[in-house]
């Protein structure tokens, strides 16, 4: 009885194996299917999962996700800056209040030789004469003139403090 059971078991195993082989005959397989996780999708070649990126970002040469140049330019110009397409850098917008203040300081003696980066700037040349920036430029000029002109009680500082303020405000900004 044991031999009959063993023969039946072997016969059954062989039959199931043969059926399995026949079932796969003619079908091509390229290996197991790739299941990509959340936030990823199968690449065009179908052999790798890649992050799902928005149109505003890309992967650079160091495999770092970075904003596209178009997106970086949009963000920069929306904030009033100037985008340099060659370097990808965003220069901050010209500060019209600081321009008025520091150009007035230059006119009254604190010039480029002392480090004033705004020496020689003009209302028209800075772009502050248009686009609603005139008020900021003129306010900067007025505040400097009031403080420099002797009404230091309105400014709460003396000549030394004013000089320190001008250096801190007009150099390196």
Protein Blocks (a to p, Z undefined) as FASTA:
>chain_A
ZZmmmmmmmmmmmmmmmmmmmmmgopacebjaddddehiacdfkopaccddddfkbccdf
kopacddfklmmmmmmmnopacdfknopacddddfklmmmmmmmmmnopafknopakgoi
afklnopmgghlmmmmmmmmmmmmmmmnopamlnopafklmmmmmmmmmgoZZ
